[in-house]
């Protein structure tokens, strides 16, 4: 083939044979419209887009002449490019253009499918797809070329999906997994590809992975498009859940003989992956002993009975079952008593059962020596209880269930049961309460199983309540569970209750472990580490670790990773109820104070390390009770905040509710920097609002001012500037009245930032000057670092670049003197931005790159986004809009994570400008309009003005009057804020006359 467009442009077998940019665009357009004449106007638009020169037609003729010469040099006849009064075209055989060969190959494949010739269709599809070398015409920047080549890329994806359909029908599912996985990763919103991957996974027996693919897609469609998956994908999901897509099992029908297994429940749900793995291991002879452990109510016995029933035909000589009462109100069965029962099940008469344990063991092993038997030992207490009961016959299988991990057994493959996944949990609720009821109230059903903690026992009990109350809506039960004072009391039916099941497990551990379990109920988070547990129990870490290991073995806690633990929601609720006894009030209060002390000391230690001095003097703390635990936790660094964020917020609330006001406001303050830098503004507002109430309750006016000041920072980040200013002015009055000069100057510089951000630059500078006056009296270098940081930023936004550069250099010099990397990163970023605005591009780029590195190292997501945006602007101005758009998208992610709404508007405005420069006017216009709505709602006048300017740029070619109107509105806003952007808008308005 002489011409290739299914990838980079290729002519005569080489990809670099046509190098001139305009020539490549012209040739690409002619090949994209193969067989037709392309009008001159279309070619001019493709080459020069919206700004063709007056000599465009002449230059286009020159391009065609060069192309003919180049093609002639490659041995192609010059008449390949034909001239028409309307324009130009390509004249050659269809077999010489790979896109035409592809199209004809796909058409032939489709014809083969229609006539049932699947193998021929597969070969033709694959031959056509093999022509592709990458995205069509990649590397050609023309908007017109990209738009048409994207249609080709879509044709390739459609052909791939049709090919996969054929190959799935031919039984090639396993061979397709890698290709489909890569396809879904590259095109996550294509439902057909996702469905094909689910079908392939399910066909090879990987139903759990297929369900994961569906859940990932469902979340993505909701986040990106705000919709549910299509009907076809939902139907496929239901078929995977039902198991009707799995590979047919080998072996005989599962018909259980009349033995001693309990009846398998008809509504067994979920656990497909676990069952499939166990069946595979057993059928392949990998394990003669299977250990199934898990927390109370996780469905161990149900699973074991289901498994035994399914495998019964493989063990035709006997299927035995015994409840060993390891966790029940009865005393656990002794091995001798258990052997007597099992021997009777084998048909041994009572008079033949020996009295002596050793004789019973000998008879047991003799009876099973030549049999193919399945023995289900349910509810085991310990390894010592079950070890004597293990058969020694080579044809025997033993399945053991226990709430404890039976680590003392010499053989056996363990399987620890987790709770059900959400889809399985809803399905179980439907099977107990009625599938139609669940289908009719999907959201309420999801809430009920969530309240059940996805625990099978709790779901069955909740479903039973619904089944016996046909007039109840599922939403009624969800409301009861959400508002229950004692959630565990809601999960009871007759003699069965979740609380009683947990009580049996609790009774089996040692008294020290019971105490540890009770105290863990005070921890508000889902996860905790061994250091927190040691602090709660006031124990050295090694002793606490031993008790945690005991709780893990009893499934009263889980250890997802070494040293880190979690408890099921209902287990944690049971632990809390144990401390409600009035007799344990002192134990509870003392433990809660230890818990608050530990977190406060760790947070304060870390705040002192990551802040610019503020965390070191806002409050003082007594020595920690166990300093080694504080030091070990603080060694995690700033990541400790991320790991404990939810727990820290809950602890602030607990401190208020339990009358620990000092812990309350101090813990809120110690977490401020982590919340602020990470964009966790909801948590910041909640903790500081609660902390403010606590400080007011103590009558500590200095603490009140601290809470007001840092609460204002969140409102500032959310662009609620009047609110932030109001709070800081109250804090300023309090601090002046108390004579707190250091705090006065910090409030003044914060006020200056808020005023400047609100467009009142003069008032902002007055605040900075007032702060400097206070600082000069104190010769406080650290204070000057903060003031110069904020002054430089305000002057930059005001357009006073010379002043801003002078202040920013002072800021960097002082930041280096005090060794503050946070401020050094800010200073580098400000200086780089100023140098960029002043036209010093080389130094600007170097400074911004270093600033980006430092901000990432410091975990400053907002600052990272600011720098990425500035570098993106430089890339756009250098004629690289694709690179600019990528940087602005990366910045948008960072700033969104930081929670800064105005920063999000800024990133989206800049992204729209880059998209416009790529030639996508409609997308840029839509994005600017959405920013205008958001910025107007936020009162962010600068971003409103930038959005108006951007809209005008999009409209100037098609609607000059509307463009002038938008520029006029933008200019009015820029002038209100004395923004330097007004000069550019004045120029654009003049050009539009």
N, C-alpha and C positions, 0 to 999 in steps of 0.2 A: 504493500500500500504506500502510495506517495504522500498522502496527507494524514496526519494524526492529530485529532483534537480531544481524544479521550484521555486526557492528561495534559502535560505541558505541550505546547504547539510543536509539532514535528513535521518536517518537510524533507522528502527524499531520504528518510532514514535517520536524520539527525535533528536534535532538538535545538541546536544553536545556529542553524543555517540562516535564519532571518533574525537579525539582532536589533535593527532599528525599531524603536518603540512604536512609532506611528505605522510603520509597515506591518508590524505584527498585529496591530489592532485591525487594520484594513483586511489583511488576509484572514484573520480569525472571523470577522464579520461575514466575509464571503463564504467561508467554509460552513459557518453556522446556518447560512441560508442557501445551502448547496442546491443547485438546480433552478435557482431563481435569480432574477436581477435585483441587486440591492440598490435602492435609490441613493443618489449622491447625498441628499439631506440626512439620511440615516447614517451614512458613513462619516459625514462631517460631525454629527452629534456624537458618534462613538469616539472619534479622535479628540475633539476639542470640547465636548460636552456643552456647557452653557456659555462658553466664551470663545466662539470661533473667530479667527481673524478675518479681515476683509478679503484676504487672498486665499481663503480656505479651499475653494474649488481648484485653484491653480496648484496649491500644495498637494491636494489629494491626487491630482493627475500625476504629479511628480512621484508620489508614493507608489502609484500603480506602475509607473515606468520602471522604478527601481525593482519592484517585485518581479516584473517580467524578466528583467536582466538577471536577477538572482536565480529565478527558476530556470532560465536558459542555462545558467552556469551549472545547474544541478542535472542537466540533461532533459529537462522538461520543455515541451514546445511552448513558445511564448503565447500562442493562442489559447492556452489554458485559461487565462484571464480574458474574458470577452468584454467589449465595450458596447454599451447600449445608450441610446439617447437619454434614457432615464438614469442610468448608473452603470454598475459593473457586476460581473458574475463569474463563477467558476464553471468551466466546461471540461469534464473528464468522466471516466466511467465510475459508476457507484462503487465498484470494488476497489477504487483507489482512495476512498475516504473511509477511515475506520468507523465513523459514526453511522454511515450508511450500511456498512457491513454488519454492525451491531444491530441496527434496527431490523434488517432483513433476517438476521439469525434469530432474534426474539420472536418475530412473526412466524417463522418456521416452527420454532419450539411450541408456540401457542397452538398452531395447527395440529401438531403431533399430540398435544394434550387433549385437544377436542376429539381426536379419533382414538384415544386410549393407548397411544404408543408412548408410554411413560419413559422407557429407557432411552428412546430416541430423543424425546423432549429434553431429558436431563443432559444428554451430550450436547445438544444444540444450545441450551441455555448456558452451559459452562463454557462452550467455545466463544459465545458472544461476550460473556462477562470477562473472559480472559483478555479481551482487547483493551481493557481499562488499565491505565498506568498511574492513575491518581485522579483528583478532581478535574473536571473538564476545563481545558485552557487555563490551568492554574498559572499564576504569575503575570497575567495580563490585567492591568489595573482599570481598564475601561469599564464604566458602569454598564453600558449597553452589552458588552461582551459578557460581563458577569451575570447579568439578568438572564440572558439566553442560555449560557452554559449551565446555570443552576437548573434549568428545565431538563437538560441532558442528565445531570446528576440524579434528578428525581426519577427519570426513566430507568437509570441503572438500578436504583434501590427497588423500584417496582419489579424489575426483571429478577433481581435477586430473591425477592419474596416469593415470586411465582416459582422460581427454581427450587427453593427450599420446600415449598408445598409438594412438589413432585418427588423430591428426594425423601421427604418424610413418608409419603405414601409407598415408596419403594423400600422402606425399612432402614434408611441410612441415618437414623437419629443420632447415634453415638458419634458418627463422623462429622456432624454439623455443629456440635456443641461449642467448639472454640470459635468458629466463624460467627455463630449467632450471638455468643457472648460479646464478641468484639463489636458486632453490628449494633447491639442494644446499647453498649457503652457510648458509641459514636452518635447514635440517633435515638436517645432515650424516649422521645415522645412518639415514636412510631409504634402504634399498638399492634400492627400485624407482626412485626419482627418480635416484639415482646411475647405475643401469644405463641409464635413458633418456637421460641426458646423454652417457654413453659411446656409446650407439647413434647419437645425433644427430651427435656429433663424428666418429665413424667413417664415417658415411654421407656427410658432406661432405668426406671425405678427410683428416681431422685425427686419424689413428690415434695419433700420439705423444701428443696432448693427451688422447685417450680413455684411454690407458694410464696417464697421470699421474693422471687422476681416480680410476682404480681403485687405484693405489698409495696415494694420499692416503687413500682410504676404508679400505683394508686397515690402514694404520697407525692410523687413528682407531678402528676397531673393536677392534684389539688393545689400544690404550691405554685406551679408555673401557669396553669390555665384556669384554676378555680373550678374544675369539673371532675366528675367521676369517670372511670374507664368506660369505654363503649360497651354496648350490649354483648357483642361477640366475646370480648375479653372477660367480661363478668361471667358469661356462661361457661367459658373454658375454665375459669377459676372454680366454679361450682363442680365441674366434672373432675377436676384434680382433687378437690376436697372429698368427693364421693369415692375416689379411687378407681373410677372406671376407665382410666387411661393407663394404669400401671401394666407392666409386663405380666403376662399370665404366669402363675407359679407352676413350678415343676412338682411332680410328685402326685400322690393319690388324693382323692377328695378327703376333706377334713371332717370325718364322721367319728365322733368320740364313742368309744365303747362304754358299756354300762359299768363305770368304775366309781371312784370316790371323789372326783373333782366336783366342786360346787358348780351350780349353773352359771354359765357365762352370761353377763347382763347383755340385753339386746341393744342397749343404746351406747355401747362402747364407742368413744369418740377420741380422735386425735392419736398421738403417739405413733403415727405411721412410720416415721423414720426409725424410732427405737425398736418397734416390732420388726421392721424389715431387717435391721442389723442383727437382732437377736436370732431371728429365724435363719439368716444366712450363716451366722457363727455356728449355730447348733447343727444345721444340715451339713456343714462342711467339717463337723467334728472338731472345731477349734476349742470348745470349752465344754466340759462335762458338768461344770457347776456354774450357774449364773446367779449373781447377787444383785438384787434390785432393792435399793434403799431410797429413802426420801422422807420429807417432812410429813407430819400427820396430815391426812386428808389429801395426799397427792395422787392417790389412786394406784398404789403399789399392788395391792391384792387384786384389784380389777384387772390391771395389766397382766399380772402373772397368770390369772385364771384364763384370760383371753388367749395368752400365748400358749398355755398348756392345752387348751381346747383345740387350738389351731394345729398343734403338733401331735395330737392324740394318736393319729393313725400311724405315726412313726414309732410309737411305743405301745404295741397292741397287748402286751402281757400285763400291764398294770399302769394305772394313773392314780396316784395316792395324794392325799391332801391332809394336812394337820395344822391347826392353829396352835402355835407354841405359847401364846399369851404373854409375849415379851413385853408388850405395852398395853396392859388392860387392868381392870380392877382386880383380876385374879392373880394369884402367884404364878410366875412363869413355870411352864411344865419342865420337870426334871427330865433329863435324857432317858432314864429308865421308863418313866410313864409314857413318854412320847413313843418309845420303841414298842411298848405293849400295844398301843393303839395302832401303830403302823403294821405290826405283825397281824393283828386281827383283820385289818383291811386286806391283807394279802390272803386271808382265808385260813390262817393258822388258828386252830381251836384254842380257847382260853386255857384249857388244861395243859396244852403243849407250850405255852409261853413260860420260859424259865423265870425264876424269881431273881436270880443273880444277874446284875447288869452285864457282866462279861459274857455270860451265857446268852443273854438276849442279843448282844451285839453279834456273837458268833452265828446265831440262828438267822438274824436279819441279813447278814452278809451271805450266808448260805442260800437263803431263799431268793436273793436277787442275783446271785452269781451268774446264772444262765438266762436271765430274763432281760427283755427290753422294756424297761420301766421308767416312768416319769414320776418323780417325787417332788411335791410342792410343799416346802416348809415355810409356812406363813407366820409373820409377826414374831420374828426371832428376837431374843433379848440380847444375845452375845454370841461371840464365836465359840466360846466354851459350850454353850447349849447345843449348837448345831453340829459341831465337829464330829461327835460320835455317830451322828445320824446319816453321814454321807455314805451312799452305797459304793461298793468297790467294783461292781460289774461293769465291763466295758460297754455294754449296751444301755446303760442307765444315764438319765439326765436328772439333775437336781436343780430346782429353782427355789431360791431363798429370798424372802422379803423381810425387811427390817427398817425401823426408824433410825437405827444406828448404822454407821459404817462398820462392817465386820472385818476390821483390819487384821485380826488375829488368825484368820483362816489361811492354811498353807496353799490352797488352790481356790480358784473361783475368779470369774471376770466380773468386776463391779459395773453397775449402771445406776447412776443417781438420777432420779426423776425430777425435772424442774416442774414448774407450774405449766399449764397449757398456754399456747399462744392465743392472742385475742380471737382469731377466727375459729379456732377449735373450741374455745370457751363458749362463744356464742352458739356454735353448733350443738354443744352439749346442753346448753340451756333450752334450745329449741326441742331437743329430743325428750327432755323431761317435762317442760311446760307446754309444748305444742309448737311445731314449726311455724304454723300460720300466725300465731301471736307474735313470735319473734320477727318474722318477716314484716309484719305490719308496723312494728315499732323498733326499727334497727338501732336508732340512737339510744333509746332507753335500754335496749338489751345490752348494748355495748357498755353503758354506764353500770348496769347491774353486775356484769361479769368483772368489770374493773373494781367495783366495790367488794366483790368476792375475792379480789386478789388473784383471779384466774386459777383458784384452788378448786380442784374437782369436787371435793366434799362440800365446800361452801356453795358451789354452783348447783349441785344436786339438791341441797337443802333449800336454797332460794327457789329453784324450779319447782320443788314439791309444794312450796307455799302457793306459788302461782297456780299450779295444777289443781289445788284444792280450793282456790278462790277464782272461779271463772269470771267473776264480775270485775276483778281487779285489772287495771291496765298495768303493763310492765313499768310504765312511768311512775305509777303509784308506789311500787316496790322500790324503785330507784330513789324516790323522794324519802321514803322511810329510812333506807340505808344511809342516805346522805345526812339526814338530820338526827340519826340515832345517837343518844348519849352513850349507850353501850352497844357498839356495833356487833360484838360477839353474840349478844343475846338475840340478835335478829337471825342468826344462823343456827337454828335449833328446830328439830322436828321429832316429837316423841322422845325416845331415849337417845337420840343421836344429836350431838351438837359439836360445833368446831371447838368451842372453849374446853369441853371435856376431853376432846382428843389431844389438845395441847397440854392440858393438865397432866395427862398420863405420861407424856414425854418429859415434862418438867420434873415429875416425881422420880424419874429414873436417873437424874444426874446428882452429883454430890452437893452438899449444902453450900460450899464456896461457889460452885458453878451456878447454883440457884440464885445466890446473892448477885453474882455478876449479871445473870439473865435479867433479874428484876431491875437493876440499875440501868441496863441498856435501854429499857423502856423510856427513860428520860431523854435519850438522844433523839432529836427531832428529824434527823436526816435518814434517808434510805441507806446510805453507806456510812461507815465509820472505820477508823483504823485501830490498830492495837494500842497506840499511844493514848488515844481518846478513852478507850476502855480502861486502860491502866489508871488514867487520871480520875475517871468516874469512881472506880473501886478503891482508889488511893492505895495502889499496889505497885511494886516494882514491875517493870515490863516483863521479865521472864515468868513471874508468877501469873500475871494477867494473861500471858500467851498460853500457858498451860490450861487455864480455865476456858479460854476461847476455843482451844482445840477440843475440849470436852463438849462444848456446846455445838461445835461443827459436827462432831461425830454423832451427836444426838439429833442433828438436823433442826436445832433451835437457832442456828445461825448458818450462814453460808460464807465461804471464803473464795470469792471469784478470782482473786489474785493474792499472792503472798502478803500477809500483814493487813489486808483490807477485807472488810466484812460487810454483810448486809443481812437484814432480816425481812422476812415476808411481812407485808402490811398487817395481816391478822395476827401473826406471831408477835409482832411489836405491840399491837393493841392488847394482846393477852398479858405481855410483860407490864404494860402500863397499869392494867387492872390490879396487878399484884401489889402495887405501891399505893393504892387508894385506901388500903386498910389504915384506920386512924392510928393503929399501933406502930405503923411504919412512917409516921409523919416526919420524925426527926431524921430518920435514915434518908428519906426522900429530899428534904431541904438541904441537908449537908452535901448530898451527892450532886444536886443541882448547882449549888454554889461552886463545888469543885469543877463541874463541867464548864460553867461560865468563866471561872478564873482561868482555866487552861486555855480556852479559845481567846480570851481577852489578852492574855500574856503573849500568845503566839502572834495574834494579829498586830498588837502594838510593837512587838519586836520587828516584824516584817515591815510595818508602816515606817518605822524609824530608818529602815534600810532603803526603801524605795522612794521616800518623799524628800523634799528639799529642806529638810530641817524641821518642818512643821510637826511631824509626829513625835519629835523628841521633847517638845516643851509644852504641849497642850495639856497633858496630865501626867501625873506620876503614879506608879503602882507599887504595892508592897512586893516583897520577894515572892516568887511562885512557890507553891507547896512542894511541887516536884520539878525542880529546874531542869533535870535531865530529860524529862518528857517534853517540856517546852522547847528545849534546844533541839531535840530530835525532830519535832514537828517543824520548827522554823527552818531547819536545814533543807526542807523541800523548796524553799524560796517562794516566789510569787505564785507558783503553781498550787500552793496550798490553798489560796483563796478560791481558785477555780474549782478545786476538788471539794471544797466545803461550803460553796456559796449558798446553796439552799439551806443548809444547816445553820449557817451564821445568821441569815435573815430570820429564821425561825427562833433562834436563840435570843435575838433582840426582842422579839415579841414575848417570848417566855420570861425574859428578865423583867419586862414591864408587868406582865400578869402575875408574876410570883413575888413582886415587891423587891426587886433588886435594881433600883433606879440608877445607881452609879454604874453598874455593869452595863445597863441598857444603853445609856448615851455614849459611854466610852467605847463600847464594842462597835456601835454604829460609826463613830468617828474613825476608829482604827481601820475599818474596812473601806473608808471613803475612796482612797486613791485607786484601789483595785476596782471598785464599782465604776468610778469615773472613767478611768483609762480603758476599761473593758467594755464600756457602753451599757452597763447593767443599771440603767437609770431608774427602772421601776423599783429595783431593790434599793437603790440609793434613796429614792424619795420615801419608800416605805420605812426603811430603818431610821432615817433622820427625822421623819415625822413622829415616829414612836419615840425616838430619843429626845426630841424636843418636849414632848409631853412629860417624859420622865425627868428631864432637867428642870422644867417648870415646877414639877411636884416637889423637888428638893429645895427650891428657892435659890439655886445656884445660878446667878445672873450671868456669870462668865460662861458657864456650860450652855446656857440658853443661847448666848451669842454665837458660840461655836456651832451649835446645831443650825441656827438661822443662816450662818455664813455658808456652810457646806450644803445645806438644803438648796440654797440659791444657785449653787453651781449646777445642779441637775436641771433646774428650770432654764438656766442660761443655755445649756446644751440642747434643750428642747425648743429653743427659740422663743421662750416665754419671757422676754426681756423685762417687761414692766413688772412681772411678778418677782423676778430675780432682783431687780433694783429695789423694790419695796422691802424685801426681806433683808437685803444688805444695808439699807438705810436704817432699819430698826437695829440691826446688829451694831452698826457704827455708833448710833446714839448710846447704846448700852456700854460699849467699850470706851467711849469718850468719858462717860459718867464714872466708870470704874477706874479711869486713868491707865488703861492698858495700851500704852503707846505702840508696842510691837503689833498687837492685834489691830489697832486702829489703822496702821499703814497697810497691813495685808487686806483689810476690808476696803481701803481706799483704792488700791490698785485693782481689786476685783470689780469695784464699782466703775472704774475707768474702762475696763474691758467691756462691761455690760453697756455703758453709755455709747461707746464707739460702735459696738455691734448693732446697736439700735439706730445708728446713723448720726448720733450727736457727738461728733469727734471733738468739738471744742470743750464740751463739758467733760468728756473722757480725759482729755489732756490736762484739764484743771485738776482732776482727781489724781492723775499721775504726779503732777507737780506737788500737790499737797502731800502725797505719800513720800516723795523724795525729801521734802522738808523735814518730815518726821525722822526719816532714816538718817539724814545728814547729822541730825542731833545725836544719833546713837552710833554713827560710824559703823553701820551694820552692812557688811559686804553681801551677806546672803539676801538681805532685803533688797539691795540694789539690783541683784541678779533678777529677782522676780519683777521688779518695776521695769527694768530695761527690756525684759522679755515682752511684757505686755505693751510697752510704748512702741517698740519696733514693729510689732504686729499692727497696732493701730495706725501708725504713720504710713506703713506699707499700704493698708487699705484706703488711706486718705490720699494716696498718690504723692506724698512728700518723700520721694525716694532718697534724696541726698541726706536729709535728716534721719530717715529710717536706717540707711546704711551706717551712718556714724553711730547711732544708738545700738544697732545690732552688733557692730564690732566690739563696742564696750561690753555688751552682754556676753559675747563669746569669751572675751578675755577674762571677765570675772568668773564665768562658769568654769573655765579651766583652772583658775586660782583656787576655787572652793572644791574642785573635783566633782562637779555635779554633771553626770552624763545626760540626765534628762534635759537640763537647760542647755548643755552644749549641743545636743541634737536639735533643739528648737532654734538656737542661734544659727547653726549651720543652715537649717532649712529656711529661716527668714533671710539670711544673707544671700543664699543661692537664689531665692525668689526675687529679691531686690535687684541683684545683678542681672537676672534675666530681664526684668522690666526695663532696666537701663541699657540693655543691648549687649552686655558682656556675656556672650553665650558660652564660651569655653569654661571660664571660671564658674559660671552658674551651674553648668551640668556637673562639674566635679563636686561642688559643694552639695548639691542636691543628692547625688549618689551616696556620699558619706552620711548625710542626714538620714537617708532612707535606711541604710544599714543600722545606724544607731537606734532609730525609732523602732525598727523590727526587733532589735536586741532588747530594747526596754519594754517591749510589749505594748507600745503606744499605738493602738490601731487607728485612732483618729488622726494622729500626726503622720502615720504611715500613709493614710489616704490623701492628706493634704499634699505631701511631697509627690506621690504618684500622679496626682492631678497636674501639678506644676510641670513635671517631666513630660506628661502627656501633651500639654499645651506646646511645649518646645518641639515635640515630635510633629505635631500638626503644622506648626509654623514652618517646619523644615520640609514639608511636603510628604510626610509619612502618616496619613490619616488612619491607616489600618493599625499601625503600631500605637498611635495615640488612642484609638478606641479601645484597644486591649488594656492599656494602662488605666483609662478612666473606668472601665468595668471592674478592674481589680481594686481601684480606689473606692468605688461604690460599695463593694463587698466589705472592705475594711471599715469604712465610715458607717455603714449600716450596722455592722457589729458593734461599733462604738455608740450607736444610738443617737447620733447627731443628725437631726432632721434637716437643718439648713445645709449641712455638709452633703447630705444626700441630694438635695436640690442642686447644689453646686456641681456635684459629680455628674448628674444627669444632664444639666445644661451643657457642660463641657463635652460629654459623650455625644450629645445631639450635634454639636458643632463638628466633631470629628466625622460623624455619620454623614452630615451634609457635605463635607469635603470629599467623602467617598462617592458622592453622587446620588445617595438615597434621600431625596428631598422629602418624600412622604413620611418616612420613618422619623427623620429629624424633626419635621413639623409636628408630628403627633407627640413626640417626646417633649419638645419645648412647651406645647400646650398643656400637657399634664403637669409639668413643672410649674407653669404659671398658676394653675389651680392650687397646687400644694403650697407654693410660696405665698400666694395671696391669703390662703387660710392661716398660714403661720405668721403673717405680717412681716415676712422677710423681704424688705423692699429691694435690696440689692439683687437678689435672685429673681424677683419679679421683673426688674429692669433687664437683667440678662436674658430672661426667657422672652420678653417682648422683643429685644434686639434680635434674638435667634429666629423668632417667628418672622420678623421682617426680612431677614436674610433669605429665608425659605420662600417668601412670597414675592420678592422683588422682580423676578422674571415673569411671573404669571399674573400678579395682581399688584402693580406698582402703587395704586392708591392705598390699598390695605397695608402695604409695607410701610409707606410714609406714616400712616396713622399709628402703627405699632412703634415705629422709631420715635415719633413725637412723644408718646406716652413713656417710653423708656428714658428719653432725654429728661423729662420732667422729674422722674424718680432719681436719676443719677445726679441731677443738679441739687435736689433736696439733700442728698448725702454728700455733696461735694466730691463725688467720685471722679477719678481721672478717666473713667470709661466714657464720660460725656464727650470728650474730644473726638473719639472715633465715631460716635453716633452723629455728631454735627457734620463730620466729613461725609458720612454715608447719605445723610439727608441732602447735603449739597449736591452730591453726585446724582441723586435720584430726580433732581429738578429737570 
